[in-house]
Amino acid sequence: MTKSPKMPNRRVTPVQLCALMPAGEPWQFQTAKACLSEVLRRVRTEGPQRIARHGGREGAVIVAEEQYDRLIRKSRQPKSLVQFFRQSPLVGADLDLERNRSDD
């Protein structure tokens, strides 16, 4: 009986594993943890990256800092002019709002 030639060990390195992740698919938590640099690179090149944990029941989305800043700025904007004035630090201040008509 002849022995078959021994095949070289073809283990997948973490870097190769990161590159094999299909675009648009959620990252499993452990894979994302091991491939954080690749996750961050894809955030910049492909957009937000979803990370799933426990079969997708828990998750998070990583977005680029610029996108996060836009979202935060937008969420803090008043919805209306009335809301803007209600949130003003001058609410309740005793202001004299009478117009001086002598300059007319």
N, CA, C and O atoms as CSV, one atom per row, in Angstrom:
chain,resi,resn,atom,element,x,y,z
A,1,MET,N,N,0.850,-1.165,0.000
A,1,MET,CA,C,0.000,0.000,0.000
A,1,MET,C,C,0.899,1.233,0.000
A,1,MET,O,O,1.764,1.375,0.864
A,2,THR,N,N,0.697,2.114,-0.958
A,2,THR,CA,C,1.512,3.313,-1.035
A,2,THR,C,C,0.838,4.441,-0.278
A,2,THR,O,O,-0.384,4.589,-0.264
A,3,LYS,N,N,1.685,5.212,0.337
A,3,LYS,CA,C,1.164,6.354,1.078
A,3,LYS,C,C,0.899,7.508,0.129
A,3,LYS,O,O,1.665,7.757,-0.803
A,4,SER,N,N,-0.174,8.191,0.375
A,4,SER,CA,C,-0.450,9.380,-0.439
A,4,SER,C,C,0.447,10.510,0.041
A,4,SER,O,O,0.777,10.584,1.225
A,5,PRO,N,N,0.837,11.379,-0.859
A,5,PRO,CA,C,1.715,12.475,-0.440
A,5,PRO,C,C,0.996,13.368,0.569
A,5,PRO,O,O,-0.198,13.643,0.455
A,6,LYS,N,N,1.754,13.798,1.540
A,6,LYS,CA,C,1.184,14.631,2.596
A,6,LYS,C,C,0.893,16.025,2.034
A,6,LYS,O,O,1.764,16.663,1.443
A,7,MET,N,N,-0.324,16.479,2.225
A,7,MET,CA,C,-0.729,17.791,1.750
A,7,MET,C,C,-0.252,18.839,2.759
A,7,MET,O,O,-0.311,18.611,3.968
A,8,PRO,N,N,0.213,19.972,2.268
A,8,PRO,CA,C,0.630,21.016,3.204
A,8,PRO,C,C,-0.572,21.532,4.005
A,8,PRO,O,O,-1.712,21.512,3.541
A,9,ASN,N,N,-0.283,21.979,5.185
A,9,ASN,CA,C,-1.331,22.505,6.057
A,9,ASN,C,C,-1.843,23.819,5.461
A,9,ASN,O,O,-1.083,24.780,5.344
A,10,ARG,N,N,-3.085,23.867,5.095
A,10,ARG,CA,C,-3.665,25.034,4.442
A,10,ARG,C,C,-4.641,25.742,5.388
A,10,ARG,O,O,-5.829,25.860,5.088
A,11,ARG,N,N,-4.146,26.194,6.494
A,11,ARG,CA,C,-4.995,26.903,7.448
A,11,ARG,C,C,-5.246,28.316,6.935
A,11,ARG,O,O,-4.378,28.934,6.319
A,12,VAL,N,N,-6.430,28.802,7.198
A,12,VAL,CA,C,-6.783,30.162,6.798
A,12,VAL,C,C,-6.318,31.109,7.896
A,12,VAL,O,O,-6.672,30.951,9.065
A,13,THR,N,N,-5.520,32.094,7.501
A,13,THR,CA,C,-5.039,33.073,8.476
A,13,THR,C,C,-6.154,34.074,8.781
A,13,THR,O,O,-7.081,34.220,7.983
A,14,PRO,N,N,-6.081,34.764,9.922
A,14,PRO,CA,C,-7.107,35.765,10.232
A,14,PRO,C,C,-7.239,36.834,9.147
A,14,PRO,O,O,-8.348,37.283,8.854
A,15,VAL,N,N,-6.132,37.240,8.557
A,15,VAL,CA,C,-6.185,38.249,7.496
A,15,VAL,C,C,-6.974,37.719,6.303
A,15,VAL,O,O,-7.787,38.438,5.723
A,16,GLN,N,N,-6.734,36.463,5.940
A,16,GLN,CA,C,-7.473,35.861,4.826
A,16,GLN,C,C,-8.951,35.725,5.179
A,16,GLN,O,O,-9.817,35.952,4.335
A,17,LEU,N,N,-9.235,35.360,6.410
A,17,LEU,CA,C,-10.614,35.219,6.859
A,17,LEU,C,C,-11.351,36.551,6.728
A,17,LEU,O,O,-12.500,36.591,6.288
A,18,CYS,N,N,-10.688,37.627,7.108
A,18,CYS,CA,C,-11.301,38.954,7.024
A,18,CYS,C,C,-11.612,39.302,5.579
A,18,CYS,O,O,-12.682,39.832,5.283
A,19,ALA,N,N,-10.693,39.010,4.688
A,19,ALA,CA,C,-10.881,39.338,3.272
A,19,ALA,C,C,-11.972,38.474,2.632
A,19,ALA,O,O,-12.566,38.874,1.631
A,20,LEU,N,N,-12.240,37.295,3.200
A,20,LEU,CA,C,-13.243,36.390,2.637
A,20,LEU,C,C,-14.675,36.778,2.988
A,20,LEU,O,O,-15.618,36.251,2.397
A,21,MET,N,N,-14.851,37.685,3.932
A,21,MET,CA,C,-16.208,38.088,4.330
A,21,MET,C,C,-16.916,38.738,3.148
A,21,MET,O,O,-16.414,39.711,2.585
A,22,PRO,N,N,-18.082,38.208,2.765
A,22,PRO,CA,C,-18.799,38.804,1.633
A,22,PRO,C,C,-19.291,40.215,1.975
A,22,PRO,O,O,-19.727,40.475,3.096
A,23,ALA,N,N,-19.215,41.103,1.012
A,23,ALA,CA,C,-19.690,42.475,1.214
A,23,ALA,C,C,-21.188,42.452,1.476
A,23,ALA,O,O,-21.928,41.699,0.843
A,24,GLY,N,N,-21.623,43.276,2.405
A,24,GLY,CA,C,-23.049,43.391,2.702
A,24,GLY,C,C,-23.567,42.390,3.718
A,24,GLY,O,O,-24.673,42.556,4.232
A,25,GLU,N,N,-22.809,41.375,4.014
A,25,GLU,CA,C,-23.228,40.383,5.009
A,25,GLU,C,C,-22.884,40.880,6.404
A,25,GLU,O,O,-21.848,41.520,6.587
A,26,PRO,N,N,-23.732,40.601,7.399
A,26,PRO,CA,C,-23.376,40.989,8.772
A,26,PRO,C,C,-22.156,40.210,9.254
A,26,PRO,O,O,-21.985,39.034,8.933
A,27,TRP,N,N,-21.327,40.879,10.018
A,27,TRP,CA,C,-20.165,40.244,10.630
A,27,TRP,C,C,-20.622,39.534,11.898
A,27,TRP,O,O,-21.416,40.080,12.663
A,28,GLN,N,N,-20.129,38.334,12.121
A,28,GLN,CA,C,-20.341,37.701,13.413
A,28,GLN,C,C,-19.414,38.401,14.404
A,28,GLN,O,O,-18.321,38.832,14.037
A,29,PHE,N,N,-19.843,38.511,15.639
A,29,PHE,CA,C,-19.102,39.282,16.637
A,29,PHE,C,C,-17.642,38.862,16.742
A,29,PHE,O,O,-16.748,39.709,16.717
A,30,GLN,N,N,-17.395,37.563,16.859
A,30,GLN,CA,C,-16.016,37.086,17.024
A,30,GLN,C,C,-15.165,37.405,15.795
A,30,GLN,O,O,-13.992,37.755,15.926
A,31,THR,N,N,-15.750,37.286,14.605
A,31,THR,CA,C,-15.018,37.603,13.379
A,31,THR,C,C,-14.715,39.095,13.318
A,31,THR,O,O,-13.598,39.489,12.981
A,32,ALA,N,N,-15.704,39.926,13.641
A,32,ALA,CA,C,-15.501,41.379,13.626
A,32,ALA,C,C,-14.431,41.784,14.624
A,32,ALA,O,O,-13.629,42.679,14.361
A,33,LYS,N,N,-14.424,41.120,15.769
A,33,LYS,CA,C,-13.426,41.413,16.796
A,33,LYS,C,C,-12.025,41.098,16.273
A,33,LYS,O,O,-11.089,41.869,16.486
A,34,ALA,N,N,-11.889,39.975,15.596
A,34,ALA,CA,C,-10.591,39.562,15.067
A,34,ALA,C,C,-10.192,40.382,13.834
A,34,ALA,O,O,-9.011,40.462,13.496
A,35,CYS,N,N,-11.171,40.984,13.170
A,35,CYS,CA,C,-10.927,41.685,11.907
A,35,CYS,C,C,-11.264,43.169,12.008
A,35,CYS,O,O,-11.714,43.769,11.032
A,36,LEU,N,N,-11.054,43.755,13.161
A,36,LEU,CA,C,-11.485,45.137,13.369
A,36,LEU,C,C,-10.911,46.097,12.321
A,36,LEU,O,O,-11.631,46.976,11.845
A,37,SER,N,N,-9.669,45.954,11.960
A,37,SER,CA,C,-9.080,46.834,10.940
A,37,SER,C,C,-9.822,46.712,9.617
A,37,SER,O,O,-10.074,47.717,8.952
A,38,GLU,N,N,-10.171,45.499,9.234
A,38,GLU,CA,C,-10.906,45.281,7.991
A,38,GLU,C,C,-12.322,45.841,8.097
A,38,GLU,O,O,-12.832,46.420,7.138
A,39,VAL,N,N,-12.948,45.677,9.237
A,39,VAL,CA,C,-14.292,46.240,9.444
A,39,VAL,C,C,-14.236,47.756,9.261
A,39,VAL,O,O,-15.075,48.330,8.567
A,40,LEU,N,N,-13.257,48.400,9.877
A,40,LEU,CA,C,-13.133,49.853,9.773
A,40,LEU,C,C,-12.806,50.277,8.341
A,40,LEU,O,O,-13.304,51.304,7.879
A,41,ARG,N,N,-11.991,49.517,7.642
A,41,ARG,CA,C,-11.690,49.831,6.246
A,41,ARG,C,C,-12.965,49.775,5.403
A,41,ARG,O,O,-13.207,50.644,4.565
A,42,ARG,N,N,-13.772,48.741,5.636
A,42,ARG,CA,C,-15.021,48.599,4.876
A,42,ARG,C,C,-16.035,49.682,5.222
A,42,ARG,O,O,-16.825,50.083,4.367
A,43,VAL,N,N,-16.024,50.157,6.453
A,43,VAL,CA,C,-16.907,51.271,6.816
A,43,VAL,C,C,-16.599,52.450,5.904
A,43,VAL,O,O,-17.511,53.119,5.418
A,44,ARG,N,N,-15.330,52.702,5.673
A,44,ARG,CA,C,-14.908,53.829,4.825
A,44,ARG,C,C,-15.206,53.580,3.344
A,44,ARG,O,O,-15.593,54.506,2.631
A,45,THR,N,N,-15.030,52.338,2.875
A,45,THR,CA,C,-15.157,52.071,1.443
A,45,THR,C,C,-16.545,51.587,1.027
A,45,THR,O,O,-16.979,51.849,-0.095
A,46,GLU,N,N,-17.248,50.880,1.922
A,46,GLU,CA,C,-18.535,50.276,1.552
A,46,GLU,C,C,-19.719,50.850,2.312
A,46,GLU,O,O,-20.868,50.652,1.917
A,47,GLY,N,N,-19.446,51.561,3.404
A,47,GLY,CA,C,-20.536,52.114,4.191
A,47,GLY,C,C,-20.706,51.361,5.503
A,47,GLY,O,O,-19.852,50.553,5.868
A,48,PRO,N,N,-21.803,51.619,6.215
A,48,PRO,CA,C,-22.028,51.027,7.533
A,48,PRO,C,C,-21.894,49.505,7.526
A,48,PRO,O,O,-22.297,48.833,6.576
A,49,GLN,N,N,-21.319,48.980,8.609
A,49,GLN,CA,C,-21.128,47.534,8.758
A,49,GLN,C,C,-21.932,47.035,9.960
A,49,GLN,O,O,-21.829,47.574,11.062
A,50,ARG,N,N,-22.725,46.005,9.723
A,50,ARG,CA,C,-23.566,45.414,10.771
A,50,ARG,C,C,-22.805,44.286,11.452
A,50,ARG,O,O,-22.166,43.464,10.795
A,51,ILE,N,N,-22.882,44.261,12.771
A,51,ILE,CA,C,-22.242,43.198,13.552
A,51,ILE,C,C,-23.334,42.497,14.338
A,51,ILE,O,O,-24.088,43.134,15.074
A,52,ALA,N,N,-23.417,41.175,14.178
A,52,ALA,CA,C,-24.460,40.379,14.827
A,52,ALA,C,C,-23.854,39.523,15.929
A,52,ALA,O,O,-22.697,39.110,15.851
A,53,ARG,N,N,-24.636,39.273,16.929
A,53,ARG,CA,C,-24.212,38.432,18.051
A,53,ARG,C,C,-25.359,37.497,18.389
A,53,ARG,O,O,-26.522,37.884,18.275
A,54,HIS,N,N,-25.062,36.299,18.794
A,54,HIS,CA,C,-26.075,35.312,19.202
A,54,HIS,C,C,-27.122,35.102,18.110
A,54,HIS,O,O,-28.322,35.237,18.352
A,55,GLY,N,N,-26.661,34.777,16.923
A,55,GLY,CA,C,-27.589,34.446,15.846
A,55,GLY,C,C,-28.385,35.635,15.341
A,55,GLY,O,O,-29.464,35.458,14.776
A,56,GLY,N,N,-27.884,36.822,15.530
A,56,GLY,CA,C,-28.550,38.004,14.999
A,56,GLY,C,C,-29.524,38.672,15.949
A,56,GLY,O,O,-30.118,39.693,15.602
A,57,ARG,N,N,-29.705,38.114,17.152
A,57,ARG,CA,C,-30.655,38.717,18.098
A,57,ARG,C,C,-30.129,40.022,18.660
A,57,ARG,O,O,-30.909,40.935,18.933
A,58,GLU,N,N,-28.833,40.127,18.836
A,58,GLU,CA,C,-28.229,41.360,19.318
A,58,GLU,C,C,-27.309,41.862,18.229
A,58,GLU,O,O,-26.682,41.072,17.523
A,59,GLY,N,N,-27.227,43.151,18.093
A,59,GLY,CA,C,-26.348,43.644,17.060
A,59,GLY,C,C,-26.030,45.109,17.221
A,59,GLY,O,O,-26.560,45.803,18.089
A,60,ALA,N,N,-25.143,45.552,16.350
A,60,ALA,CA,C,-24.739,46.952,16.313
A,60,ALA,C,C,-24.358,47.266,14.879
A,60,ALA,O,O,-24.129,46.373,14.063
A,61,VAL,N,N,-24.295,48.548,14.596
A,61,VAL,CA,C,-23.864,49.005,13.278
A,61,VAL,C,C,-22.732,49.996,13.488
A,61,VAL,O,O,-22.845,50.917,14.298
A,62,ILE,N,N,-21.652,49.808,12.766
A,62,ILE,CA,C,-20.526,50.739,12.821
A,62,ILE,C,C,-20.627,51.638,11.594
A,62,ILE,O,O,-20.733,51.161,10.464
A,63,VAL,N,N,-20.591,52.951,11.838
A,63,VAL,CA,C,-20.649,53.925,10.752
A,63,VAL,C,C,-19.420,54.820,10.812
A,63,VAL,O,O,-18.769,54.922,11.851
A,64,ALA,N,N,-19.107,55.463,9.704
A,64,ALA,CA,C,-17.991,56.398,9.652
A,64,ALA,C,C,-18.292,57.581,10.569
A,64,ALA,O,O,-19.449,57.947,10.776
A,65,GLU,N,N,-17.238,58.166,11.109
A,65,GLU,CA,C,-17.398,59.273,12.057
A,65,GLU,C,C,-18.161,60.442,11.440
A,65,GLU,O,O,-18.988,61.058,12.112
A,66,GLU,N,N,-17.901,60.753,10.181
A,66,GLU,CA,C,-18.595,61.860,9.520
A,66,GLU,C,C,-20.091,61.592,9.439
A,66,GLU,O,O,-20.898,62.498,9.645
A,67,GLN,N,N,-20.460,60.357,9.141
A,67,GLN,CA,C,-21.878,60.001,9.054
A,67,GLN,C,C,-22.528,60.085,10.434
A,67,GLN,O,O,-23.654,60.566,10.566
A,68,TYR,N,N,-21.824,59.619,11.454
A,68,TYR,CA,C,-22.325,59.700,12.823
A,68,TYR,C,C,-22.568,61.163,13.223
A,68,TYR,O,O,-23.607,61.494,13.795
A,69,ASP,N,N,-21.593,62.034,12.914
A,69,ASP,CA,C,-21.735,63.451,13.245
A,69,ASP,C,C,-22.958,64.064,12.558
A,69,ASP,O,O,-23.691,64.845,13.164
A,70,ARG,N,N,-23.175,63.702,11.275
A,70,ARG,CA,C,-24.357,64.213,10.562
A,70,ARG,C,C,-25.639,63.733,11.230
A,70,ARG,O,O,-26.587,64.504,11.384
A,71,LEU,N,N,-25.674,62.466,11.627
A,71,LEU,CA,C,-26.874,61.926,12.272
A,71,LEU,C,C,-27.156,62.618,13.602
A,71,LEU,O,O,-28.303,62.943,13.909
A,72,ILE,N,N,-26.112,62.839,14.382
A,72,ILE,CA,C,-26.279,63.495,15.680
A,72,ILE,C,C,-26.734,64.932,15.489
A,72,ILE,O,O,-27.651,65.389,16.172
A,73,ARG,N,N,-26.105,65.645,14.570
A,73,ARG,CA,C,-26.496,67.032,14.306
A,73,ARG,C,C,-27.959,67.108,13.885
A,73,ARG,O,O,-28.702,67.967,14.358
A,74,LYS,N,N,-28.365,66.217,13.005
A,74,LYS,CA,C,-29.741,66.210,12.507
A,74,LYS,C,C,-30.728,65.891,13.627
A,74,LYS,O,O,-31.810,66.474,13.689
A,75,SER,N,N,-30.353,64.967,14.510
A,75,SER,CA,C,-31.278,64.583,15.587
A,75,SER,C,C,-31.422,65.681,16.630
A,75,SER,O,O,-32.413,65.718,17.359
A,76,ARG,N,N,-30.445,66.574,16.708
A,76,ARG,CA,C,-30.507,67.660,17.693
A,76,ARG,C,C,-31.180,68.909,17.143
A,76,ARG,O,O,-31.452,69.844,17.897
A,77,GLN,N,N,-31.450,68.941,15.851
A,77,GLN,CA,C,-32.094,70.101,15.271
A,77,GLN,C,C,-33.555,70.145,15.700
A,77,GLN,O,O,-34.232,69.117,15.726
A,78,PRO,N,N,-34.037,71.332,16.036
A,78,PRO,CA,C,-35.456,71.448,16.378
A,78,PRO,C,C,-36.324,71.075,15.174
A,78,PRO,O,O,-35.950,71.311,14.026
A,79,LYS,N,N,-37.469,70.500,15.454
A,79,LYS,CA,C,-38.379,70.079,14.395
A,79,LYS,C,C,-39.142,71.266,13.804
A,79,LYS,O,O,-39.577,71.217,12.654
A,80,SER,N,N,-39.299,72.313,14.580
A,80,SER,CA,C,-40.054,73.474,14.104
A,80,SER,C,C,-39.504,74.733,14.765
A,80,SER,O,O,-38.705,74.661,15.699
A,81,LEU,N,N,-39.943,75.887,14.269
A,81,LEU,CA,C,-39.527,77.156,14.846
A,81,LEU,C,C,-40.055,77.295,16.273
A,81,LEU,O,O,-39.378,77.849,17.139
A,82,VAL,N,N,-41.248,76.797,16.511
A,82,VAL,CA,C,-41.827,76.843,17.856
A,82,VAL,C,C,-40.967,76.030,18.814
A,82,VAL,O,O,-40.666,76.484,19.919
A,83,GLN,N,N,-40.573,74.836,18.397
A,83,GLN,CA,C,-39.715,73.996,19.243
A,83,GLN,C,C,-38.375,74.687,19.489
A,83,GLN,O,O,-37.838,74.622,20.595
A,84,PHE,N,N,-37.835,75.343,18.473
A,84,PHE,CA,C,-36.579,76.068,18.615
A,84,PHE,C,C,-36.686,77.102,19.732
A,84,PHE,O,O,-35.812,77.179,20.596
A,85,PHE,N,N,-37.756,77.898,19.716
A,85,PHE,CA,C,-37.914,78.934,20.739
A,85,PHE,C,C,-38.211,78.338,22.120
A,85,PHE,O,O,-37.799,78.897,23.136
A,86,ARG,N,N,-38.918,77.213,22.160
A,86,ARG,CA,C,-39.188,76.563,23.449
A,86,ARG,C,C,-37.916,76.003,24.082
A,86,ARG,O,O,-37.832,75.895,25.305
A,87,GLN,N,N,-36.925,75.647,23.262
A,87,GLN,CA,C,-35.668,75.107,23.772
A,87,GLN,C,C,-34.639,76.198,24.044
A,87,GLN,O,O,-33.536,75.903,24.505
A,88,SER,N,N,-34.976,77.427,23.771
A,88,SER,CA,C,-34.044,78.535,23.934
A,88,SER,C,C,-33.655,78.713,25.398
A,88,SER,O,O,-34.489,78.526,26.283
A,89,PRO,N,N,-32.398,79.072,25.665
A,89,PRO,CA,C,-31.997,79.348,27.051
A,89,PRO,C,C,-32.662,80.611,27.601
A,89,PRO,O,O,-32.590,80.875,28.801
A,90,LEU,N,N,-33.301,81.381,26.743
A,90,LEU,CA,C,-33.977,82.602,27.187
A,90,LEU,C,C,-35.442,82.385,27.565
A,90,LEU,O,O,-36.144,83.336,27.910
A,91,VAL,N,N,-35.900,81.138,27.501
A,91,VAL,CA,C,-37.281,80.849,27.885
A,91,VAL,C,C,-37.491,81.275,29.337
A,91,VAL,O,O,-36.723,80.895,30.221
A,92,GLY,N,N,-38.519,82.053,29.568
A,92,GLY,CA,C,-38.839,82.502,30.924
A,92,GLY,C,C,-38.119,83.776,31.324
A,92,GLY,O,O,-38.400,84.334,32.385
A,93,ALA,N,N,-37.200,84.243,30.502
A,93,ALA,CA,C,-36.495,85.493,30.820
A,93,ALA,C,C,-37.453,86.659,30.607
A,93,ALA,O,O,-38.279,86.641,29.695
A,94,ASP,N,N,-37.334,87.657,31.447
A,94,ASP,CA,C,-38.196,88.833,31.346
A,94,ASP,C,C,-37.544,89.802,30.368
A,94,ASP,O,O,-36.706,90.618,30.751
A,95,LEU,N,N,-37.933,89.703,29.120
A,95,LEU,CA,C,-37.361,90.545,28.076
A,95,LEU,C,C,-38.339,91.649,27.693
A,95,LEU,O,O,-39.548,91.425,27.644
A,96,ASP,N,N,-37.819,92.829,27.423
A,96,ASP,CA,C,-38.640,93.931,26.942
A,96,ASP,C,C,-38.634,93.840,25.420
A,96,ASP,O,O,-37.641,94.179,24.777
A,97,LEU,N,N,-39.733,93.386,24.855
A,97,LEU,CA,C,-39.816,93.189,23.416
A,97,LEU,C,C,-40.589,94.306,22.718
A,97,LEU,O,O,-40.922,94.194,21.539
A,98,GLU,N,N,-40.869,95.371,23.444
A,98,GLU,CA,C,-41.571,96.508,22.830
A,98,GLU,C,C,-40.616,97.226,21.897
A,98,GLU,O,O,-39.441,97.426,22.208
A,99,ARG,N,N,-41.143,97.605,20.757
A,99,ARG,CA,C,-40.355,98.305,19.748
A,99,ARG,C,C,-40.377,99.805,20.025
A,99,ARG,O,O,-41.424,100.373,20.335
A,100,ASN,N,N,-39.232,100.426,19.914
A,100,ASN,CA,C,-39.149,101.876,20.072
A,100,ASN,C,C,-39.596,102.515,18.764
A,100,ASN,O,O,-38.878,102.451,17.766
A,101,ARG,N,N,-40.759,103.122,18.760
A,101,ARG,CA,C,-41.331,103.671,17.532
A,101,ARG,C,C,-40.865,105.090,17.252
A,101,ARG,O,O,-41.268,105.670,16.244
A,102,SER,N,N,-40.034,105.669,18.105
A,102,SER,CA,C,-39.576,107.034,17.889
A,102,SER,C,C,-38.621,107.149,16.714
A,102,SER,O,O,-38.403,108.239,16.186
A,103,ASP,N,N,-38.038,105.995,16.297
A,103,ASP,CA,C,-37.111,106.018,15.164
A,103,ASP,C,C,-37.828,105.884,13.829
A,103,ASP,O,O,-37.179,105.939,12.784
A,104,ASP,N,N,-39.139,105.711,13.829
A,104,ASP,CA,C,-39.889,105.516,12.579
A,104,ASP,C,C,-40.032,106.804,11.815
A,104,ASP,O,O,-40.635,106.820,10.741
